[in-house]
Amino acid sequence: MAGGWAKDGAVSEQIEASINDELARLKARKAPVGESLTHCAECEEPIPEARRAALPGVKLCIDCVRERDAAFQTRGGINRRGSKDSQLK
C-alpha cells in the first residue's frame, strides 16, 4: 500500500530501477581481451597459471588489482527517493 502521491509498488520499482542501472554499469565495464601476460604489467611479478586460465587476457597480478580496486572511488548515486533531508546536504 502506497501513501501520499505514490502509486502501489512504487518503492519496489525504484529499487528494481537502481539495481538494473548498476548491473548495466557493471556489464559495460571493459573485460580483459587477448592473451594473458605471464608477468604483471605494473610490478613484473609472475602471474600464476591458475589466474591466467581463469581470466583470459589478464594483465595484472592479484596484488596490483587489489591496490587499484582500493584506490577506486565509488560514484555518487542518484537519490531516487528525493527526501528533503538528502536535498539539504
C-alpha positions, 0 to 999 in steps of 0.5 A: 500500500502506497501513501501520499502521491505514490502509486502501489509498488512504487518503492519496489520499482525504484529499487528494481530501477537502481539495481538494473542501472548498476548491473548495466554499469557493471556489464559495460565495464571493459573485460580483459581481451587477448592473451594473458601476460605471464608477468604483471604489467605494473610490478613484473611479478609472475602471474600464476597459471591458475589466474591466467586460465581463469581470466583470459587476457589478464594483465595484472597480478592479484596484488596490483588489482587489489591496490587499484580496486582500493584506490577506486572511488565509488560514484555518487548515486542518484537519490531516487527517493528525493527526501528533503533531508538528502536535498539539504546536504 
